């Protein structure tokens, strides 16, 4: 009797585990496969770096990626090893493309500007450059707001002179909370927020990162997916 009851419990638990696994897979598939409606946001694209691996650019274009922002440099010393290859792939696929610099609070603005300028060629076909602003826990020594605004102004002037276009600021919510950057610099902003349009800045966003793990054919590991405000 006890053996029969134990067997039934074991079968029941196995079926429950299977059901939960299937349900979890469906939920995860829905999360990673979601993107905002094209009716609401006709122009959509991705932000990529070397960590996204070898991308199938023609497939990404065929799947609806209209543009690609590509990580070019970070801090004062890091060049993205796939920047040139990703830019070439986006160009040949017919997408619009632009460079991103990930700004560091622990590196000088002149050093960072020089790195960006020597990494990103002058190219009138490129979209305006983007400066990505996210807090890094490894960077413990941070400037105050007034100092940072001055450093960013210097940095922006140099990269904008190089590119010939005003830059966009890609700002995370914790960075904005710490420095109120959107209120301190006269630039358009790109905000982040999975699934829900963000409202944490002092001005309306021009671009929204709607998913940080969108799975699409051509990018099996997932990419950061973005939309442009119509």
C-alpha positions in Angstrom: 0.0 0.0 0.0 2.7 2.4 1.0 4.7 1.5 -2.2 1.6 2.2 -4.4 1.0 5.6 -2.7 4.7 6.5 -3.0 4.6 5.6 -6.7 1.5 7.8 -7.3 3.2 10.7 -5.5 6.3 10.2 -7.6 4.4 10.2 -10.8 2.3 13.2 -9.7 5.5 15.2 -8.8 7.1 14.3 -12.1 4.0 15.5 -14.1 3.9 18.7 -12.0 7.6 19.3 -12.8 7.0 18.7 -16.5 4.0 21.1 -16.5 6.0 23.8 -14.7 8.9 23.3 -17.2 6.6 23.7 -20.2 4.8 26.7 -18.6 8.2 28.3 -17.8 9.3 27.7 -21.4 6.2 29.3 -22.8 6.6 32.3 -20.5 10.3 32.7 -21.3 9.5 32.4 -25.0 6.9 35.1 -24.7 9.3 37.4 -22.9 12.3 36.9 -25.2 10.1 37.1 -28.3 8.3 40.3 -27.5 8.9 43.6 -29.2 6.7 46.7 -29.4 4.1 46.9 -32.1 5.3 48.2 -35.5 2.0 50.1 -35.7 3.1 52.2 -32.7 6.8 52.2 -33.4 7.6 51.8 -37.1 11.3 52.2 -36.7 13.1 49.5 -34.6 16.6 48.3 -34.3 19.4 46.9 -32.1 22.3 47.8 -29.9 25.2 45.3 -30.2 28.7 44.7 -29.0 31.3 41.9 -29.2 29.5 40.1 -26.4 26.6 39.4 -28.8 28.8 37.1 -30.9 28.9 36.6 -34.6 25.6 38.1 -35.9 23.9 37.2 -39.2 23.3 40.7 -40.5 21.3 39.9 -43.6 18.9 37.8 -41.5 18.6 40.6 -38.9 17.7 43.0 -41.7 15.2 40.6 -43.1 13.6 40.2 -39.6 13.0 43.9 -39.4 16.0 45.5 -37.8 16.0 49.0 -39.4 19.2 50.3 -37.7 22.1 49.1 -35.6 24.0 51.0 -32.9 27.4 49.3 -32.4 29.6 49.6 -29.4 32.9 51.2 -30.5 34.7 51.9 -27.3 34.4 52.0 -23.5 36.2 54.0 -20.9 39.7 55.2 -21.7 41.3 52.0 -23.1 38.8 49.5 -24.4 38.0 49.1 -28.1 35.3 46.7 -29.0 37.0 44.0 -31.0 34.0 43.5 -33.3 33.2 47.1 -34.0 34.6 47.2 -37.6 33.0 43.8 -38.4 29.6 44.8 -37.0 29.6 48.2 -38.8 30.5 46.4 -42.1 27.8 43.8 -41.5 25.2 46.5 -40.8 26.2 48.5 -43.8 26.2 45.6 -46.3 22.8 44.5 -45.0 21.3 47.9 -45.8 20.7 49.0 -42.2 21.5 52.5 -40.9 24.3 52.3 -38.4 26.1 54.4 -35.7 28.8 54.1 -33.0 28.4 54.0 -29.2 30.9 55.0 -26.5 30.4 53.6 -23.0 31.5 56.5 -20.8 33.3 55.7 -17.6 33.3 57.8 -14.4 36.8 56.4 -13.7 38.6 57.6 -16.8 39.5 61.1 -18.0 37.2 62.7 -20.6 40.2 63.7 -22.9 41.4 60.1 -22.9 38.0 58.7 -23.6 37.4 61.2 -26.5 40.8 60.3 -28.0 39.9 56.6 -27.8 36.5 57.2 -29.6 38.0 59.5 -32.3 40.8 57.0 -33.1 38.4 54.1 -33.2 35.5 55.6 -35.2 36.2 56.8 -38.7 34.6 60.0 -40.1 31.7 58.7 -42.1 28.8 60.9 -43.2 26.7 57.8 -43.6 26.8 57.1 -39.8 24.0 57.9 -37.5 24.8 60.4 -34.7 27.2 59.1 -32.1 25.8 57.8 -28.8 27.3 58.2 -25.3 26.1 55.4 -23.0 25.9 56.4 -19.3 25.4 53.6 -16.8 26.8 53.2 -13.3 29.6 50.7 -12.9 29.9 49.2 -9.4 33.6 48.6 -10.0 34.1 52.4 -10.3 34.0 53.6 -6.7 35.5 57.0 -7.1 32.9 59.2 -8.8 32.8 62.9 -9.6 30.0 65.2 -8.3 27.4 66.4 -10.7 29.0 69.7 -11.5 32.3 68.1 -12.3 30.7 65.4 -14.4 28.6 67.8 -16.5 31.8 69.7 -17.2 33.6 66.5 -18.2 30.8 65.4 -20.4 30.6 68.7 -22.1 34.2 68.5 -23.0 33.9 65.0 -24.2 30.8 65.7 -26.3 32.3 68.7 -28.0 35.3 66.6 -29.1 33.4 63.7 -30.5 30.7 65.9 -32.1 33.5 67.9 -33.9 34.8 64.6 -35.1 31.5 63.2 -36.3 29.9 66.4 -37.4 26.6 65.5 -35.6 25.1 66.1 -32.2 25.3 63.1 -29.9 22.5 61.2 -28.2 22.7 60.3 -24.5 21.8 56.7 -23.6 21.1 57.0 -19.9 20.2 54.2 -17.4 17.7 55.0 -14.6 20.3 54.7 -11.8 22.7 57.1 -13.6 19.9 59.6 -14.1 18.8 59.3 -10.5 22.4 60.0 -9.4 23.2 62.9 -11.7 20.0 64.2 -13.4 21.9 64.2 -16.7 18.9 64.8 -18.9 18.2 68.1 -17.1 21.9 69.2 -17.3 22.8 68.6 -20.9 20.9 69.8 -24.0 20.9 66.6 -25.9 18.2 64.1 -26.9 18.0 61.0 -24.8 17.7 57.3 -25.2 16.2 55.6 -22.1 16.0 52.0 -20.9 13.1 50.0 -19.6 12.1 46.4 -20.4 8.5 46.2 -21.7 7.3 49.5 -20.2 8.1 52.9 -21.8 10.4 54.8 -19.4 9.6 58.1 -17.8 12.5 58.7 -15.4 14.2 61.6 -17.3 13.4 65.3 -17.4 12.6 65.2 -21.1 10.8 62.9 -23.5 12.9 60.1 -24.9 13.7 59.8 -28.6 14.8 56.2 -28.3 13.6 53.5 -25.9 15.4 50.2 -25.2 12.3 48.1 -24.9 14.0 44.7 -24.2 17.5 43.8 -23.0 17.2 40.2 -24.1 15.2 40.0 -27.3 15.7 36.8 -29.3 15.5 37.2 -33.1 16.8 35.1 -36.0 20.3 36.2 -36.7 21.1 36.8 -33.1 20.7 33.6 -31.2 22.1 34.9 -27.9 19.6 37.8 -27.8 20.2 41.5 -28.3 19.1 44.8 -26.8 16.1 45.9 -28.9 15.2 49.5 -29.3 12.5 51.7 -30.9 12.4 55.3 -32.1 9.6 57.6 -31.0 7.5 58.4 -34.1 
